[in-house]
Amino acid sequence: MKQLVAFITSSNGVLCILLVMVLFIRCVLKIKYLSIKDIVINHVNCFRNPQGKLLFVPVFMYIILPFLIAICIAKNKVINGDILNLITIIISILTAMLFTLLTVVMDMKEKVKANKKYSANEADTIKDALKETYYTIMFEILISILLLVLCLINVFVAEYTLIQSVLIYYFSLLMVINLLMILKRISAALDVEIEK
């Protein structure tokens, strides 16, 4: 009983209670203001082939592999205040850049719609690349917000555990990989424009 009381009064216990409260409000009371389901589903749909089948290799490479790498990193180096400060600064800058990039992608999509010089095939290629880029950027913004929240919680709590380290490393790696995906998709969209 003393261990349960000690856990509940610890910072990790309080965080667990708050998480359960959020899940209760979301799942039982059905309040959907913080719903992120559509963002995650649209991002995962980018890993489907034209027939709609989910491709295992991209899912493994872009979602599962970063988690395995994060576990290895966390076992070697548990997160600390210096790492959290560095990640927080980088994520803050990247988040601002991603919001700007989101408007650029939307502007590019409107220009493709308005421009009649593209053949139907070229326009479809660009629109698909921009649509996937849009969903990836939205997912990237979501990850950056989650990562900032985790970092801020850890800064205030100042208890660095293996689980917290794995989550922070995982979201950081996920952000880097998704930045590469965004770069590739924007490159695919611009390749058609450059060849014109």
RARASUL-V293354 format. One record per pair of residues at least 24 apart in sequence whose C-alpha atoms are under 10 Angstrom apart, sorted by sequence separation. I is the first residue (numbers start at 1). J is the second residue. D is the distance in whole Angstrom. If there is no record, write none. Layout:
i;j;d
I;J;D
I;J;D
This chain:
i;j;d
105;129;10
106;130;8
147;171;6
105;130;6
106;131;9
109;134;10
146;171;8
147;172;7
105;131;8
106;133;10
144;171;8
105;133;8
106;134;8
143;171;6
144;172;8
147;175;9
105;134;7
143;172;8
104;134;10
144;174;10
102;133;9
103;134;9
140;171;10
143;174;8
144;175;7
101;133;10
102;134;7
105;137;9
143;175;7
101;134;9
102;135;9
142;175;10
102;136;10
140;174;8
141;175;9
102;137;7
140;175;6
143;178;10
101;137;8
102;138;8
139;175;9
140;176;9
140;177;10
99;137;8
137;175;10
140;178;7
98;137;6
99;138;9
102;141;10
139;178;8
140;179;8
98;138;8
99;140;10
137;178;8
95;137;10
98;140;8
99;141;8
136;178;7
137;179;8
140;182;9
98;141;7
136;179;9
97;141;10
137;181;9
95;140;8
96;141;9
133;178;10
136;181;8
137;182;7
94;140;9
95;141;6
98;144;10
133;179;10
136;182;7
94;141;9
95;142;9
135;182;10
95;143;9
133;181;8
134;182;9
95;144;6
132;181;9
133;182;6
136;185;9
91;141;10
94;144;8
95;145;8
132;182;8
133;183;9
133;184;9
134;185;10
91;143;10
92;144;8
130;182;9
133;185;6
134;186;10
91;144;6
92;145;9
95;148;10
129;182;9
132;185;7
133;186;7
90;144;10
91;145;8
131;185;9
132;186;9
92;147;10
129;184;9
130;185;7
88;144;9
91;147;8
92;148;8
129;185;5
130;186;7
133;189;9
91;148;7
128;185;9
129;186;7
130;187;10
129;187;9
130;188;9
88;147;8
89;148;9
126;185;9
129;188;7
130;189;7
87;147;9
88;148;6
126;186;9
128;188;10
129;189;6
130;190;10
87;148;8
88;149;9
126;187;10
128;189;8
129;190;9
88;150;10
126;188;7
127;189;8
84;147;10
88;151;7
125;188;8
126;189;5
84;148;9
87;151;8
88;152;8
125;189;7
126;190;8
124;189;10
126;191;9
84;150;9
85;151;8
123;189;9
126;192;7
84;151;6
85;152;9
122;189;9
125;192;8
126;193;9
83;151;9
84;152;8
123;192;9
81;151;9
84;154;8
85;155;8
122;192;7
123;193;10
84;155;7
122;193;9
79;151;10
81;154;8
82;155;10
80;154;9
81;155;7
118;192;9
122;196;10
79;154;9
80;155;9
81;156;10
118;193;9
81;158;8
80;158;8
81;159;10
118;196;9
80;159;9
81;160;9
117;196;9
79;159;9
80;160;6
109;189;10
79;160;6
80;161;9
84;165;10
87;168;9
91;172;9
94;175;9
98;179;9
101;182;10
105;186;8
108;189;9
112;193;10
46;128;10
78;160;7
79;161;8
87;169;9
90;172;10
108;190;10
46;129;10
78;161;7
79;162;8
78;162;6
79;163;10
84;168;9
91;175;9
46;131;9
47;132;10
77;162;9
78;163;9
79;164;8
80;165;9
83;168;10
87;172;8
94;179;10
46;132;6
76;162;10
78;164;9
79;165;5
45;132;9
46;133;9
74;161;9
75;162;7
78;165;6
79;166;9
44;132;10
74;162;6
75;163;10
77;165;8
78;166;8
42;131;10
43;132;8
46;135;8
73;162;10
74;163;8
77;166;10
79;168;8
42;132;8
43;133;9
45;135;9
46;136;8
74;164;9
75;165;9
79;169;8
43;134;9
44;135;9
71;162;8
74;165;6
75;166;8
78;169;10
42;134;10
43;135;5
44;136;9
71;163;9
73;165;9
74;166;5
42;135;6
43;136;6
73;166;8
74;167;9
41;135;9
42;136;8
43;137;9
71;165;8
72;166;9
74;168;9
40;135;9
43;138;8
44;139;9
70;165;8
71;166;5
74;169;7
39;135;7
40;136;9
42;138;9
43;139;6
70;166;5
71;167;9
73;169;8
74;170;9
38;135;10
39;136;9
42;139;9
43;140;9
69;166;9
70;167;8
72;169;10
73;170;9
39;137;10
40;138;9
41;139;9
68;166;9
70;168;8
71;169;8
39;138;7
40;139;6
67;166;8
70;169;5
71;170;8
39;139;6
40;140;10
67;167;8
69;169;8
70;170;5
38;139;10
39;140;10
69;170;8
70;171;9
39;141;10
40;142;9
67;169;8
68;170;8
70;172;9
36;139;9
39;142;8
40;143;10
66;169;8
67;170;5
70;173;8
66;170;6
67;171;8
69;173;8
70;174;10
65;170;9
66;171;8
36;142;8
64;170;9
66;172;9
67;173;8
63;170;9
66;173;6
67;174;8
63;171;10
65;173;9
66;174;6
65;174;9
66;175;10
63;173;9
64;174;10
66;176;10
62;173;9
63;174;7
66;177;8
62;174;7
62;175;10
63;177;9
62;177;7
63;178;10
61;177;9
62;178;8
62;181;9
15;153;9
12;153;10
11;153;9
12;154;10
15;157;10
11;154;10
11;156;10
12;157;8
11;157;6
10;157;9
11;158;9
12;159;8
11;159;8
12;160;10
10;159;10
12;161;9
12;164;10
